[in-house]
Amino acid sequence: MPDHATKSPTQIAADRTRAPLGTASAPTPSPIGLASDAAPHAFTFLNSFCTTILTTAIFFLTKSAYGFTQTLNLALAVLLGVTYIVGARFAGAITRRLLRTFPALSSRGILALLLLALALLCATPLVIVRVWPDTGSWPIWVVIGLYSPLTGILWPLVESFIAGGKRGDRLVRSVGLWNVNWSSAGAIASIAVAPLIANYPLESMVLLGGIHLLSGLCLPFFPAHPAPHADGPHDPHPAHYTALLVTFRMLLPAAYVASSTLMPLLPNLTESFNVVPVLSTLITAIYLATRSFTFLGFQFFRGWHGRWWPAIVCPALLIVGFGLVVFASRIGGNLGSGAGWFALVGGLVGFGVGMAGIYSGALYYALEVGNAQVDAGGAHETLIGVGYTIGPAMGLGVALAIDRGRLKPTSFEPWVLSAVAVVVVAVVLMVAVRVRQQTRSPR
């Protein structure tokens, strides 16, 4: 008897409805027409609107609501990363356990439960401060510690609905649209919610919880379970796609090391430019919008499929963009405010292009070479979580050393840039060796 722990949600659902021997099982009705494709994308947009604010722009919110310092924001980012790894790493196992334990439950039902939990968490800080006004900042630590792993379960499951049953061009179109979808939602959210975050930070969290619940209106148009990975007749992927998958899986956590280090620093970096709070969050939108437009370019221009150049160009843009942003205030101080703004905006643009390129490659090859079930998405999201954790942990170490007087305050930027650069450059060098080996060997 096969071990149930190795089965996908779709297989478990099939076991429940398998007809007795000698009878034919009726086909399961599927949602009508475009709704089956449109609903998961609409669901993605609404939930990404929320999760981007509460994972990327959360540091502006905590600075506004609780007066978080750079050190506290970096510590919160570490918590976010560690808990996200837990959720993403066990997303498949948790989903299968729930489906086995509760026979009436479907993968769609799990999404509904996740939405309810996320909405309740979003309302928690405001409710607590209304009841206990002098409660301090502990509610946001508890909320992020629970919200982050739940999203680590949510996104692999959504990815399986997006990519299930697709191969080849259909998979490329669906995943490309999905990347543009969730990334553009984040860019729009950072603009739309900026005034609320600056003036009503906890109220803005309640609004985000309402949007989580609103996305539940899409669920009736979902199938009960993701379609299984398409294993029918299709052209096999080129042999070097496996090497490309390994390469981009090496680059992905390195990219998120840089991203997760940079995001907690942006509130203080923008403050050095004397940016009013309501505009600070909008600066994040430069990075998010660039990332979204790059995803769009990767969707329509497919000449990068099977090519090695993105594995070199994208991380190079990433580290150069990171350095420009981190040193933007110093550049402005030495060369004038115009040069500082150019470094800040140009750095965010380069950083966004590099991040989108690496992410696109990692997800495309994971789904093309691997499979479209929850475990494939979970592995992808776990790698992101690793980067989410290592990056701010390095920044936190430097910040604590400065707070204790072991390093000078002016040494923060050089130390953080050096730490991130060592990680990214080391990975890039390993990738460069792989590129050299692969381009010399026959495919």
N, C-alpha and C positions, 0 to 999 in steps of 0.2 A: 504494500500500500504506500503511495507517495506521501511524503511529509507535507502536511497542510501548510507549514511555515514557508515552503518554497513556492506556494501558489500565489498568483496575482489575484486582485479583487475580482477581476472578470472570471477567472477560473472558479473561484469560490461561489460566485453567483450562478455559474453554469452547473455546479454540483447540486445546488439547491433545487434547480428546476429540471434536472435530467429526467427524462421520461423512463418508465419501466421498459425492460427488454421486450422487443417485439412491437413497440409503439413508436410513432413518430412524434417528436416534440415540435410544438407549434413555434413559429418564429416570433421573437419578441418584437412588439411594435416599436418603431423608432420615432423620434420627434419629426415633425414635418419640415421638409425642405431646408431652407437656409437657417431656420431656427436652431438646428442642431449644431451648426458652426458659429452662428452669430452669438448665441447665448453664452458660451464660454468666454468669448472675447469681450462681450459687454460686462460679464462678471469680473473678468480680469481688470478691465479699465477702472471700475468702481473701487475694487479692493486695492489696486495699486495706488490709486489716489490717496487712500488712507495709509497704507503701509510705507509709502515713500516718506510721508511727513513723520511718521512715528519710528522710522529707522534712519533716515538721512537728515531731515530737518528737525529732529527731536532736540538737537543740541541748542538750537535757537529758542525752542520752547522752554527748555529747562533753564536757560540763562534768563529768559523773561519772567518765568513763573517763580523760580526758586533762587535766582542769582548764582547759578552754578559757575564755578571757576573753570579754567581750562583743565585743571587736574581732575575735577569731579566729572566733567564731560567725558574725558578719556576713560575714567573708571567705569562710567555708565556704558561706554562703547564696548569695553571688555565684557561686561555682563551681557550685553546684547549679543555679542559674537558667540560666547560660550553657550548660552541657552539656545541660540539658533542652531548650532551644531547638533545639540541633543535632539531638537525637533526634527531637523532634516535627516539626520542619520537614522532615526528610527521611524521615519514617516511610513515606509512600507510595512514594517512589522506592526506598528500600531494600527494601521488601516486594516490589515488582515486579521488581527486579533479582535477588533471591534466587529468585523463582519462575521467572524466565526461565533463570537459570544452572543451577538444579537441577530438572530436569523432574519428578522424583519427589517434590519437596517441595510441601507445601500450606500455606495460611495457618495452619491448625491446627498443622502441624509447626513453623512459625516460632514460634508461641506456646510450644511445648514447648522449643525451643532457648533462648528468652528465659528461661524458668523455670530451666533448668539454669544459665545464666550468672548470674542473679540470686542463686540459692542459693549458688553458689561464692563470689561476692563477699561475701555475708553472713558466710561462715565465715572469710574471709581475715584480718581483724584479729586474731581469737583465735588462729588458727594461727601467725601471725607473732610475736605476743607470747609464745607458748609456746616457739617456737624461738629467738627473739632477744628476751629480756625487756627489754632497754634500747633498744628500737628507736625509741622516740619516737612521735609522732602521725602520721607520714607515711602509714601504711596507711589511715587513715580518709579522708585527702584523695584517695588513689588510688581507694579503693572508691567514694566518693561521685562522683568524677569519671567513673567508668564506670557505676555503678548508675543515676544520674540520666538519662543519655541512653537507656539501655535501657528505662527506664520511659516515656520520651518516645516510644518506638516501640511499646511494649506497649499503652498506653491507646488511641491512635487505632485500633489493630487490634481491640481489644476493643469499642470503640464501634461499629465497622462491623458486628461480629457482632450487637450489641444492636439496632441500628436498621435493618439491612439488610432490604429487602423490606417495610417498613412505611410507612404514611402516615396522616395524620389522627389519629383517636382512638387507633388502635393504636400509632402512634408516640408519642403523648403518654403513654399508659399505660406503655409500655416504658421510655422515657427517664426518666419520673418515678420509676418503680420503681428504675431503675438509680441515679439520684441518691440516693434514700433508702438504697439498698443500700450503695454505696461510702462514703457519709458516716457511716452508722451503724457500719460496720465500723471506721472510724477512731476513733469515739468509744469503742467497746468496747475497741479495742486500747490506747488511752491509759490506760484504767482497768486492764485485765488485765495489762499489761506494766510498769506503774509500779513495783512492787517490784523487778522484775528490773533495770530501767534504773538504779534508785538503787543497787543492791547488786552486780549482776552485769551490767554494761552490755554487755560484749563477748559474754558467753554469751547474752544476749537476742537479739543479732544472729544467732547461730547458730540459735536457735529460729525466728526469722523466716524464715531460709533454708529450714528444714524445712517451714514452712507454704507457702512458694512451691512446693516440690516436691509437697506434699500436694495442692495445687490442680490438679496435673496429672491427678489422677484424674477430673476433670471433662471433660478433652479428648476422650475417646472418644465422648462424647455431642454434640460439636460437629459441624456439617457441615464438609466439607473447606475450604470457602471461605465468606465472608459472602455472604448473598443480595444480589443487586443492588438498587439503590434502586428502589422501586415506581414505575413510570412508566405504569401502566395507567390506566384511566378513574378520575378523582377530581375533586373540586371544587378549582379553582385557589385558591391562597392569596390573601387580600386584597392589594391592591397595596401598602398601607402596611407590610406585613410586611417588605418589603425595607428600608425606612427603619428599622424596629425592629431588624432584624438589624445594620445599620450602627451604630446607637446602642448596642446592648449589646456589640458588638465594641469600641467605644470605651471602654465602662465596664469591660469584663473585665480588661484589663491594668492599668487604674488601680486596680481592687479588689485585684489581686494585688500591686501595689506596696505597698499598705497591709498586706496579709496577710504578705507575705514580709519586711517590715520588722519587724512586730510579733513574729513567732514567735521569731527569734533573741534578742529582748530579754526574753522571758518568764522565762527562768531567773534573770536578774538582778532583774527586777521582783518576782518572787515571793520572792526571797531577802531583799528589803527588808522583807517582811512577816514575816520569821523563820519561813518555812514549811519544815518538814523536807523533805529531798530526795524521800522517797517520796511526799509529797503534792503536790510541785510539778507533776509530770506530770498529776496529776488535775485541776489548774486548767485545763490545756489542754482537758480533756474538757468543760468548761463551754461553750467555744466550739464544739467539734466536735459535741456533742449538740444545741446550739441550731441549728446549721446543718442537722443531720439532720432535726430536727422541722420546720424551716422548709421543707425539701425536701418533706416529707410533706404539709404544708399546701398547697404549690404544686401537688402532685399531685392532691389531692382538690378544691381550690378552683381552678377554671379560669377564673374571671372576669377574670384578669389577661391572658389571651390577647388580643392585639391592642390592649391598653390601654397608655397612656403613663405612668400614674402610677407603676409600679414603677421607671421610669427616673429618677424624682426622689426617691421615698421611700427606695429601697434605698441609693443612695450617701450620702444624708443620714444614715441610720442608721450607715453604715459609718464615716464620718469622725467623728461624735459618739462612737461606741463606741471608736474608736481613741484619741481624745483622752482619754477617761475612763480607759482602761487605762494609757496612758503616764503620766498625771499622778496615778494612784491613790495612789502612795506619798506624794506631796506633799499630796494632799487629806487623807490619813490623818494626816500630820504636823501640818496646820493645823487640821483639824476633828475629829480623833479617829480611832482605828482603825476604828470602825464605819463612818464615812463613807468611809474608804479602801477597806474591803472592799466596800461598796456600789458604789463607783465601779468597782472591779476587776471584780466579778461582773456588774454592770449593763452595763458597757462591753463585756465579752465576749459577753453576750447580744445586745446591739444590733449588734455587729460580726458575729456569726454570722448574724443575720437578713439584714443587708445583703449579705453575701457570697453566701448561698444564693439570694437573689432575683436578683442580678446573674448568677450562674452559670446559674441555671435559664433565664433569658431568653436568654442568649447561646447556650446549647446548643440550646434548643428552636427558635429561629429559624434557627440554622445548619443544623439537620437538616431543617426544614420548607421553607426557601427554597432551601437548597443541595442537598446529596445525602448519602447515608449511607455513602459509601465511605471508605476510609482517609484520603484527602486532606482530606475535610471535617473529620474528627476531628483530623487533623494540624494544620490551620489553627487550630482551636479550642485545641488544646494548645499551639501555638506562641505564641498570644497570652498564655496563662497563663505560659509561660516568660519572655516579655518582662517581665511584672510581677514574676516571681520574681527577675529580675536587677536591674531598676532600683531596686526598694525597698531591698534590703540594700546596694546600691552607695551610695545616698544616706546610709544609716545608717553605713556603713563610712567614708565621707568625713568625717562629723562625728566619729566615734570616733577616727580617725587624727589629726584636728586637735587633739582634746583630749589624746591621748597625746603629741603634740609640743609641747604648751603653747600652742598658738595660740588655743584656746578654753578657757573655764573648765569644769571637770567638771559644774558645776550647769547649764550651758547645753545639755547633751545633749538632754534631753527637748524643750525649746522648739524647738531647731533641727530635730530629727527630725520633730516634729509639723508644723512650718511647711513643711518640704520635701514631706512626704507630702500635706499639705493643699493646697499649691499645685498639685500634680499632679491630685489628685482633684477639687478645686474647678474647675480649668481645664476638665477634661473635663465636669464637671457643667454648667458654663456653656454649653459648646458643645452639650451635650445639650438644655439648656433652650431654646436658640435653635431647635434642630431641632424640639422639641416644639411650640413656639409656631408655627413655620412649618407643621408638619403638621396641627395642630388647626385652623388657619385655612383650610387648603386642602381642597377636596373630596377624598374618598377614591375 
